[in-house]
């Protein structure tokens, strides 16, 4: 996963990090443009990406209290971000005792495009393939998966089961078949290559609020895909040198160092408009 900070992805990351005030005040368009400019996105790209997010029903045009044009999150967008929060910021140690959830689906041939959508969506939610048509994930992913499939109108094609793996191969051996662990490890290594130096620089010499905002937004935009590609399996099922533990620690420390300082910059930008 090479670093791909697209305008649309950065807007989603910006709303996820700083665009959910308790009073649901919309973010002014002028603030969006200035905040995205700080991470290298020009105004036409911001407007084009906002339009696409609006067409998808994730952003709603709203006026700010002083009458300026702005965009607020839809209820669906808030639910998506809340689901993402649980993955992105979770520090819970996974355990074998939680068991597994199995998703088995059957789609009529005349609706085979939905079969592809189901496969791709389950993969994006972190499911592995236990057998043809049988997808598996840690049991904690069930509720989020159910919400996603209901939202996409795909729930009628899927049966869910919860249980334990009883053999015959050892579970660690089976897991290595169900998921492409080397590919997931590479994603963590890429994140570390891009963001461990950022953490080292902040440990050595803290920067400005704008620096904190810029580094945090780029870090979040890189990190937030990883908890979906990686289902976060129990340590005993993973290689001893698994890089996911280190990358999660790097993100957690950068979040602790930078998020609040970045929020100061966001508040300054909105106040200056």
HELIX and SHEET records of a PDB file:
HELIX    1   1 UNK A    7  UNK A   18  1                                  12    
HELIX    2   2 UNK A   29  UNK A   37  1                                   9    
HELIX    3   3 UNK A   43  UNK A   55  1                                  13    
HELIX    4   4 UNK A   75  UNK A   88  1                                  14    
HELIX    5   5 UNK A   96  UNK A   98  5                                   3    
HELIX    6   6 UNK A  109  UNK A  111  5                                   3    
HELIX    7   7 UNK A  112  UNK A  124  1                                  13    
HELIX    8   8 UNK A  139  UNK A  141  5                                   3    
HELIX    9   9 UNK A  142  UNK A  151  1                                  10    
HELIX   10  10 UNK A  155  UNK A  157  5                                   3    
HELIX   11  11 UNK A  171  UNK A  178  1                                   8    
HELIX   12  12 UNK A  181  UNK A  204  1                                  24    
HELIX   13  13 UNK A  209  UNK A  223  1                                  15    
HELIX   14  14 UNK A  226  UNK A  229  1                                   4    
HELIX   15  15 UNK A  235  UNK A  237  5                                   3    
HELIX   16  16 UNK A  244  UNK A  272  1                                  29    
SHEET    1   A 3 UNK A  27  UNK A  28  0                                        
SHEET    2   A 3 UNK A  69  UNK A  73 -1                                        
SHEET    3   A 3 UNK A  59  UNK A  63 -1                                        
SHEET    1   B 4 UNK A 128  UNK A 131  0                                        
SHEET    2   B 4 UNK A 134  UNK A 138 -1                                        
SHEET    3   B 4 UNK A 100  UNK A 105 -1                                        
SHEET    4   B 4 UNK A 158  UNK A 163 -1                                        
END                                                                             
